[in-house]
């Protein structure tokens, strides 16, 4: 990796540093940058010498906190990331560009409302129709950061892009300044929990087989759509969405259904996420605050001992629980992650318990 003397700027990216990162597919070189425009982090995980004229195997991956951090199985994002890391490790040369573009660039809260709308419709509305109902374009992602990160890596060759999405290939080529020589599909397996999501992608032109023959999962309880509203008696936290998230267990054929609550913190201008396990009028839930390191989205082992994946077995053995997630606040100069502040999420959890869900907001 050519980056050595900091600070270094490429386009709108400020390099924070570089380090090695152990994953289940071996060690990758990790380049960490931060956008000067929106303060989001951008990562590049590379293997081997990516300079030279031969096309470079590459995955341009958009973050998905629900599958990569929470263990959600209602999409194929974490499987796509895993398959890409494996393919690059086998090739011995390539890079994953990891962009913080939740919900196809619309942000996490829009994604949460998308899932709520889809589930409330009984899957008669698909994810693209939900975006249209919210007044959003189907895909709001941009890929300029790929070109800036490629420049930092010394990558000038065309990309052999790991994707099932022809629109992404065209978007990367047009906005990153790096031509796409060819694409290679990532063939994950459909499941009852992501069947409808994959079917909608297949119908929209992705190179995926429509899993029409597979039975979809049945939601264990009703989901209703609602307009966002502030919790009564305070003006900081806005309840934005609520839906059911199927969370995987060590056995891939097993899920536990959690209810996800998405909040907007108006003071911090950030999303806050709670997962509820077995809610009930008489339930006295166990309260648990879960750290959410960014780099744990690329685990070294199948189950990290300090991760949410290792913790939730205990959660699901209780009668009721409420989990609040605390994202890391950034990186130290040593490139270790700074833990987030748990006090605010604890406050939100108490407020949440004081104000049970109502389907139609305050009106």
C-alpha angles and dihedrals in degrees: 000000000000099000110103115131113063142242097051125168126198115180105312094340126103113200114231096185148281133261141155120270123201115218134171086265095053133270122328130190107247123207115190122197136166128218115243088205105054102005093238121142123246121198134195120194109193136180125198129346108327094182121095133069101282115103112265122228104238141173119201100201129187116212120256112187095181094061101027099044107018098037096241117172101194093099138031099238100111090045090052091051092047093048091049094052090048093049093049092047090052092048091046091218130070147078141243113213105204113200126186095232105134118188096016089304097312094101135248097285092054089049091051091051089047091056091046093052092047094049093043088056092053088246091298086119115058128211094264092050089049090055089050090051089054091051093250131133115247092249126020098172125127128196108202089114090065090063093047093049091045089055090053090050093050089243111152101149126099118272128248094210122213102215144115091209117091090190090059091051090053092044094050092048094048100044107029099052089233114113119226110231094187142329132242122202125234108219112202125166124261118232135190089259098055098029097107093043092052091044090056091049091049091051090049093059105271115145092251132119111245105246090216093141093057118091114238124232119265115232111240093220141012124282120202127191119232140174116257116266139175118253109258117270097018138065104205105078122055117194102223108169146353128194142144120273120197104217119202126234129207087275103068092213092061129078137174118212115232125179111234120210118196119200134183115221102211094196097050093030090225139119121256122199132204126182117203123202118201102343119198142159092253098035120122100199128210107243117221130177112207122199113225111204114189094221092055086076085080099051123195092213134031089253118022111213094227097041134106088249089063092044102050095070086069091044093054092050090063127086092240138352142177120206126196120197122218115195119211113263097225140285134310120224085264087059092242113137121255112231116239124243111269096192095081095048089049089054091049092049091055091048090048092054090050092055114047120205119282120190103220105036125238098319 
